[in-house]
């Protein structure tokens, strides 16, 4: 075969040049990935946090397409960028209740608020093991300032929502709770009950038991206390009259930040602007500033007290507390006896103590479904008893 001469090769190149120019001009630009998108994707791959896709509501997409013109689709841009909180809450407040008639099972939304890798992830893996995925969703708010190594894996992979820094003695923890509720509302209309959990929380029962207890409930479970001796100091933490007129002292309530609430109340929380305008104010005295323990209880008690069981289903031991933190159980304390105690203890209902006069709760004996705080080194003994004890019901 004859080898092509230099002249013939030059002619072929000149003939192909116009076609290359035409192809370059007519190729759609949206097939080209911008440099800033490549850089952002690279950052995400190097970050151990898996970003959970934000809501793809049309109005949010439209806003972002104007603010962030890009050749990517709106949903792809939203995958990597945060949505302004005000817009997020606005859209979440519009979400309807669970459609009727219900054609699919109601779901539990497990919402973890953390600044660390989840130390009890293996235990939660057992909790969710063999559970149909159409019965639950998982959401994680992870402070982006921290290193999550090892990364979230298993049932927790790709469950992290766009998160913001959190700090004790500030409104940021309450804001994170609202952010979790908004994402869960927008993500799945079948989310029926929303449980806020900490990284030091463990489940006390099997998923099937937990599901039965919560799905059959017509009320939310949120601790609501009105007669605590230190209440005034907390109410006046932003200034003696800063909470007025929206939150009068007689309306101020205190409660555990860890709740399980119905969809109706989740919508009330993300829709609220009136009370949040007060609770988001910075405190003058850090030692009395715990918005996450005040805002949710105060709001739901003012709006729908009859729709709430005034207790938390997360057991906590305040005997031997230190620095505002409850007692932490260590590995040496973990065993069947402790689990029996946690599971059999009766919750405190509001200000009733043990035997209150409120007939709506006087005869209640709801089971604790979760417990905290446990030290990370207690994972092994918890795993050792989990199959035979914790998850047998």
N, C-alpha and C positions, 0 to 999 in steps of 0.2 A: 504494500500500500504506500502511495506517495505521501510524503510529509507535506503539510500545508506551508506555502511560502510566506514570508513576512508580509508581502503585499496583500495576499488573500486574507490573512488574519486581520490586517488593518481595515480592509473593506468590511469584513464581518462586524468588527467593532463599531464602525461608523453606522452600519445599518441598525444595530441594536440600541444605540444611544437614544434615539427619539422614543423608542418603546419604554426605555427605563425612565425617561423624564415624564412620559404620560402616566405610567404606573405610579410614580412618586406623587404626582399632583392629585390623582384620583383616589389614592388609598385613604379610607376614612381615618381621621385623626383619633377617633376613639379606640383604635386598635393599638395606639402608642401609649405606653405607660410613662407619665411625667416623672421627672427626676425626683420631685419632692415626695411622690407616692412611693417610689422605690425605696427612698431613704426611710420613710415612715414604716414600711413593711419590714425592712431590715431591723429597725429598732424593736418592733414587736416580736420578731423571731428570737432576738437575743434576750428579750425580757421573759422570765419564766411565767409571768401572769398571762393566762389565756383570756382574751377579751370576749365577753359574751355579747352577741349582736344587740345593739340598742334598738329601740322601737323604730319601725319603718312607716310610721304614720305619714300620710301624704303631706300634711302641712309642715311637719318637721323636715321632710325631704325637700320641700319647696324652699324653706328658709335656708337650709344648708346649701342648696344649689345656687342661691344668690350670694351667700357669704363666702362660700368656698367653691368657686367655679372650677370644675375639673372635668377631665374626660372620663372619669370613672362614673358608674351609676351612683345615684344618691345613697342607696343602701350600702354600697361598698365604702363610700366616704364615711358614713355613719358607723361602720364597723370599727374604724380606727380613731374617730374623734368624739369627744364628749359633746353632749347636748346641754345647752344652758339649763340650769335647774328650774328656773321659772317656766320655761317652755316645756320641760319634761313633766312637771307637776300639772301644768295646764292640760296637756294631752292626756295624762293618766286620769285626770278627773272626769274626762269625757267618756271614758270606757264604760260601757253598759255592764249591768249585772250579768250573772251567768244566764245565758239564753234559756228560755222556757219553750217547750218542754225540754228537759235535759236529755240529750241523746247519748251522752258520754259520761263516764264517771267523774265526779268532782275530784279535784286535786288538792294536795297539801303543798304549800310553798315553804321550803326550808331556806331561811335567809341567814347566812353566816356573816357576822361583822368582825373582821379580824385585821391584825397588823402582823401576823406571823403565819408560816405554813401551818396547816391544821394538824396539831399533834395527835389527834384521835381519829384521823382519816381512816386507818385500818378498821377501827371499831365501827365507824359509820358505814364503811363498805359492807361489813357483815349485816348491819341494820337494813341496808337497801338491797342486799343480796337476794336474787330471785323475785324481787318485787316488780310487778308490771310497771313499765315506765310511764304508762298513762295514768298513774295514780299520784305522781309527785313531780315537782320541779325543784331544782337547787339553784340558789343565787348567792354569790359571794361579793361582799364589799371589802376590797383589800387596799389598804393605804398604799398609794403608789411610791411612797418614799422608801419602803422597806424591800429587802431582798427575800424572795419567796423560793428558797432552795431547801429541799427539793420542790419542784413546781407542783401545782395542783394536778393530780392525776386521777385515773379511774372515774368514779361518778362525779368528781369535782372538776374534771378537765373541761375547759371552755365554759366555765360557769361564772367567771368573774365579770361583773358589770363595770362600766366606766366609773371609777372611784376617785375620791378626793381625800386629801390628808385629814386625819382625825386627831383630836387632842382632848385629853381629859380636862375638865373644868372649862369647857367651852361648848358652844352650840353644835360643834361639828359632829359629835356622835349622834345627836338627834337628827341632824341633817342627813347623815348616812342611813339612818333607819328609814327616813322618808324616801330617800333615793332608792333603797331596796324595794320598798312597797310600790313605788311608781313603776319601776322596771318590771316587777312581777305582774302588776295589773296590766301593763301594756303587752307583755309577752304572751300571756295565756288567759283567755277568758274563763277557762275552767278552774283556775286557781280559786279555791273556796275559803281556805283558812291559811293564814300567814304566820309562821312561827319565826321569831327573831332569836338567834342563838349566838353564843360566843364560842371562841376556839377552845375554851376550857369546859364546854358543855359535853355531856355524854347522854345517850339515850338510856332510859331505865327499863324500857319494854320493847317488845318486837314491833316491827313496822305495822303489822296487821292489827295489833292491839291499839297502837297509837292512832292509826287511821280510823278505827271504829269509834274511838272516844271523841275525836275531833269532828269527824264528818256528821255525826248524829247531833252535835251541839247546835243549838239555835242562838247561842250567845258567844261573845268574845270572852277570853280569859286575860284580864289585865289587872294587876294590883292597883287598888285605889285607896289611899290612906289620907284621912283628913284631920287627924288629931295628934299628929306627931309633935313633940315638944320643940323641935328645931324648925318647924315649918315657917315661922315668920322670917327667920334669918335667910332662909332660902328664897322666900318670896321677894324679899327686899334686897337680894344680892346685886341687882342692877341699879339700885337707888330706891329710896323709900317710897317714891311715888311713880317709879318707872313703869310698873305693870298696869297702872290705871289709865283709862277706865275699863280696858278690855278684860283684865283679870283682877278681880277684887280678891282680897286675902281670903274671904270666906269661900271663894270658889277654887282656891289653890289646892292641888292634891299632889301627893307623893306616891311613888310606886316603883317596883323593879322595872328596869328598862327592857327586860326580856318577857315578851308577851306572845300570845297566840290570838289573833283577831280575825274576825270575819271580813269578807270582801266589802261589805257595806261600810265597815269602819275604816278599812284601808282607803277607800275612796274619800271618806270624810277627812282623813288626815292629809292626803295629798291635795285636796281641794282647799284646805284651810289657809287663809292668809291673815285673818284677823288676829288669832292668838299667836301664830308663828312670828308675826311682826314684833311681838314682845319677847318671846322666848329666844329669838335669835340675837337679841342685843347682848353685847359683851358685859360680863359681870365686873363689878368693882372689887369684889372679894372672892378670890378663887376657891377658898376652903368651903364656901357654901354654894358653889356653882355646879349644879348637876342637871342641866336641861333635859337630858335623856331620861332622868328619873321623875320629871315633873310635867313635861309638855304633853306626852301621850295620855297620861292618867287624867290630867286636868281637862284636856280637850274632850275626851270621850265621856267623862263624868258630866261635863256641862251640856253636851249635845245629846247623849243617849245613855244615861246611867242604867236604865232598865234593860238595856241590851247587853250589859256587861256583867260577868261574874267577877267580883272584885278580888281576884287572886291571881297569882302567877302559877303556872304549871311546871316551872323550873325550880327545883329545890335548891336552897342555899342555906348555909350555916353561918350565922352572924356571931356565934359564940367564939371568942378568940379572934375577932376581926382585927385588921391592922391597916391604918392609913386609909380608911374608907373602903377597904377590900375585905370581902368575906373570907372565912377560913378556907385554906387550900388543903385538900386531902392528898396525902402522899402515898407512895406505893405500899408502904408497910401497913397502912390502914385499910387497903382495899381487900375485900373478901365478901363472901355470901352474907355475913352478918350486917355489914354496912349497907349492902344493896337491899336487904330486907327492911332495914330501918328507913332508908330513903323512900322505898316504895310504899311503905305502910303509914308513913307520917301524914297526918291530915293537914292540908293547906290552911293558912290564915286567910280569913275572908274579911277584907276591909279592916275596920277598926274593932271588929267583934272580939278579938282575942281568940279564945277557944270556943266559948259558947255564947255567941252573940244573940241579940234580941231580934235581928232582922230575919223574919221568917223566910225570906227568899233564899237565904244561905245557911240558916241555922242547922238544917238537916243535910246539907250537902257534904259529900265526902269524895271530891274529885281526886283521882290518882295523879301524883306527880309523874310527868312523862319524861322529864329531863332533869339533870342535876349538874351543878357546878360548885366550887371550882376544883379541878383535879390537876395535879402536877403532871407534866409530860412523862415522868418516869413511872407513872401508874398505868401506862398503857399495857405493859406486859401482863400484870396481874388481872387487869380488866379483860384482856383477850383470853386469858386462861379460864375465866369463869363465864365468859359471854355465851358460849354455845349451850352450856348446861344450866345456866341460871338466868342471865339477863334476857335472852331472846327465846325462852322456851314457851311463853304464853301466846 
